[in-house]
């Protein structure tokens, strides 16, 4: 291999990365302006300033573009859910869960614009709906691990299935996430997080106020 070949490969890789970034940035702008259903792949390609052939090498359609945007924003939510959870008392567990729930909903507020597009797309796109289901299961698996830790260390009751409890906890948070996104929440983020965490932890940990 000649010395110039690695340089050519690096330049080609850089062009590929830049093209993907242009398409994703354009997709975000078009989605936010037009909404998911109204937005077209043609509008996105025109906004990105790339050729149709080039665009379709990277993404087959607007659904795949939104999936990548969704994965990017949800990685920030996963970072909250996947914080180390090793409480030594039920009260410490509750405090950490309140903090997580609060940060989760605050991030929903911060990312409201793109999450509104995600909610629209979940209702009409099989591809986006399938990805959301996979994202949801990752959250549930992590919550289940935290519950199992609490059960194994004697902090939480052991007569409940960790997976079932985890699903209930996530779905409650998911409901409020989209209420925050739609600006339909009837309480502050702090109030919602406190109520959610109190009901959840008192059922699981039997914490007395």
C-alpha positions as CSV (number, residue, x, y, z in Angstrom):
1,X,0.0,0.0,0.0
2,X,1.4,3.4,-1.0
3,X,1.9,6.1,1.6
4,X,-0.8,8.2,-0.2
5,X,-3.5,5.5,0.2
6,X,-4.1,5.9,4.0
7,X,-4.4,9.7,3.4
8,X,-7.0,9.0,0.6
9,X,-8.9,6.7,3.0
10,X,-8.9,9.3,5.8
11,X,-10.2,12.0,3.4
12,X,-12.9,9.8,2.2
13,X,-13.9,8.9,5.7
14,X,-13.9,12.6,6.6
15,X,-16.2,13.4,3.6
16,X,-18.5,10.6,4.7
17,X,-18.7,11.9,8.2
18,X,-19.4,15.5,7.0
19,X,-22.1,14.3,4.6
20,X,-23.9,12.5,7.4
21,X,-23.6,15.5,9.7
22,X,-25.0,17.8,7.0
23,X,-28.0,15.4,6.4
24,X,-28.7,15.0,10.1
25,X,-28.5,18.8,10.7
26,X,-30.7,19.5,7.8
27,X,-33.2,16.8,8.9
28,X,-33.4,18.3,12.4
29,X,-34.1,21.8,10.9
30,X,-36.7,20.5,8.5
31,X,-38.4,18.3,11.1
32,X,-38.7,21.2,13.5
33,X,-40.0,23.5,10.9
34,X,-42.4,21.1,9.0
35,X,-43.2,18.4,11.5
36,X,-42.4,14.7,10.9
37,X,-45.4,13.9,8.6
38,X,-45.1,16.9,6.4
39,X,-41.3,16.8,6.1
40,X,-40.0,15.1,3.0
41,X,-36.6,13.5,2.3
42,X,-36.3,15.8,-0.8
43,X,-36.6,18.9,1.5
44,X,-33.9,17.5,3.8
45,X,-31.5,16.7,0.9
46,X,-32.0,20.2,-0.6
47,X,-31.4,21.7,2.8
48,X,-28.2,19.7,3.2
49,X,-27.0,20.6,-0.2
50,X,-25.9,17.1,-1.2
51,X,-26.8,15.0,-4.2
52,X,-29.7,12.5,-4.1
53,X,-27.4,9.6,-4.8
54,X,-25.1,10.6,-2.1
55,X,-27.9,11.1,0.4
56,X,-29.4,7.7,-0.2
57,X,-26.0,6.0,0.3
58,X,-26.3,7.1,4.0
59,X,-30.0,7.1,4.7
60,X,-32.9,5.3,3.0
61,X,-35.4,7.9,4.1
62,X,-36.6,10.4,6.7
63,X,-37.5,7.7,9.2
64,X,-33.8,6.5,9.4
65,X,-32.7,10.1,9.8
66,X,-35.0,10.6,12.8
67,X,-33.9,7.4,14.4
68,X,-30.3,8.6,14.5
69,X,-31.4,12.0,15.9
70,X,-33.6,10.1,18.4
71,X,-30.7,7.8,19.5
72,X,-28.5,10.9,20.0
73,X,-30.9,12.7,22.3
74,X,-31.9,9.5,24.1
75,X,-28.3,8.7,24.9
76,X,-28.5,11.7,27.3
77,X,-31.5,10.1,29.0
78,X,-29.7,6.8,29.2
79,X,-26.8,8.5,30.9
80,X,-29.2,9.5,33.7
81,X,-30.8,6.1,34.0
82,X,-27.4,4.3,34.0
83,X,-25.8,6.2,36.8
84,X,-24.2,4.0,39.5
85,X,-27.0,2.9,41.9
86,X,-25.6,1.4,45.1
87,X,-27.5,2.9,48.0
88,X,-26.9,1.6,51.5
89,X,-30.3,2.6,52.9
90,X,-33.9,2.8,51.7
91,X,-33.8,6.6,52.3
92,X,-30.6,7.0,50.2
93,X,-32.3,5.0,47.4
94,X,-35.3,7.3,47.5
95,X,-33.1,10.4,47.3
96,X,-31.2,9.1,44.3
97,X,-34.4,8.1,42.6
98,X,-36.0,11.5,43.1
99,X,-32.8,13.1,41.6
100,X,-32.9,10.8,38.6
101,X,-36.6,11.4,38.0
102,X,-36.1,15.1,38.3
103,X,-33.2,15.2,35.9
104,X,-35.1,12.9,33.5
105,X,-38.0,15.3,33.3
106,X,-35.8,18.4,33.1
107,X,-34.0,16.9,30.2
108,X,-37.4,16.3,28.5
109,X,-38.2,19.9,29.0
110,X,-34.8,20.9,27.5
111,X,-35.2,18.6,24.5
112,X,-38.9,19.4,24.1
113,X,-38.7,20.4,20.4
114,X,-37.1,17.2,19.0
115,X,-39.1,15.0,21.4
116,X,-42.3,16.5,20.0
117,X,-41.2,15.2,16.6
118,X,-40.3,11.8,18.0
119,X,-43.8,11.5,19.5
120,X,-45.4,12.4,16.2
121,X,-43.3,9.8,14.4
122,X,-44.0,7.0,16.9
123,X,-47.6,7.2,15.9
124,X,-47.0,6.9,12.1
125,X,-43.7,5.3,11.5
126,X,-43.1,1.6,12.1
127,X,-39.3,2.1,12.0
128,X,-39.4,4.9,14.6
129,X,-41.9,3.0,16.8
130,X,-39.6,-0.1,16.7
131,X,-36.6,1.9,17.7
132,X,-38.6,3.6,20.6
133,X,-39.5,0.1,21.8
134,X,-35.9,-0.9,21.8
135,X,-34.9,2.3,23.7
136,X,-37.7,1.6,26.2
137,X,-36.5,-1.9,26.8
138,X,-33.0,-0.7,27.5
139,X,-34.4,1.6,30.2
140,X,-36.4,-1.2,31.7
141,X,-33.5,-3.6,31.8
142,X,-31.4,-1.0,33.7
143,X,-34.1,-0.2,36.2
144,X,-34.6,-4.0,36.7
145,X,-30.9,-4.3,37.5
146,X,-31.2,-1.5,40.1
147,X,-34.2,-3.2,41.7
148,X,-32.4,-6.5,41.8
149,X,-29.4,-4.9,43.5
150,X,-31.8,-3.4,46.1
151,X,-33.4,-6.8,46.6
152,X,-30.1,-8.7,46.9
153,X,-28.8,-6.2,49.5
154,X,-32.0,-6.4,51.6
155,X,-33.1,-2.9,50.9
156,X,-36.2,-3.7,48.9
157,X,-38.9,-6.2,49.3
158,X,-38.3,-9.5,47.5
159,X,-41.8,-10.7,46.9
160,X,-42.2,-8.7,43.6
161,X,-40.8,-9.3,40.1
162,X,-38.1,-6.8,39.3
163,X,-39.0,-6.7,35.6
164,X,-42.7,-6.0,36.3
165,X,-41.8,-3.3,38.7
166,X,-39.3,-1.8,36.3
167,X,-41.9,-1.7,33.5
168,X,-44.4,0.1,35.7
169,X,-41.8,2.7,36.9
170,X,-40.6,3.4,33.4
171,X,-44.1,3.7,31.9
172,X,-45.1,6.2,34.6
173,X,-42.0,8.3,33.8
174,X,-42.6,8.0,30.1
175,X,-46.2,9.3,30.5
176,X,-45.0,12.3,32.4
177,X,-42.1,12.8,29.9
178,X,-44.5,13.3,27.1
179,X,-46.8,15.5,29.2
180,X,-43.8,17.8,29.8
181,X,-43.0,17.7,26.1
182,X,-46.5,18.7,25.2
183,X,-46.6,21.3,28.0
184,X,-49.6,19.5,29.6
185,X,-48.1,18.7,33.0
186,X,-50.3,19.9,35.8
187,X,-47.4,20.2,38.3
188,X,-43.8,21.4,38.3
189,X,-41.1,18.9,37.4
190,X,-40.0,18.8,41.0
191,X,-43.5,18.0,42.2
192,X,-44.0,15.3,39.6
193,X,-40.7,13.7,40.4
194,X,-41.3,13.8,44.1
195,X,-44.8,12.2,43.8
196,X,-43.6,9.5,41.4
197,X,-40.6,8.6,43.4
198,X,-42.5,8.6,46.7
199,X,-45.2,6.2,45.4
200,X,-42.6,4.0,43.8
201,X,-40.1,3.7,46.6
202,X,-42.7,3.4,49.4
203,X,-44.2,0.4,47.6
204,X,-40.8,-1.2,46.9
205,X,-38.7,-0.1,49.9
206,X,-41.5,0.5,52.5
207,X,-40.1,3.9,53.4
208,X,-41.9,5.8,56.1
209,X,-42.2,9.6,55.9
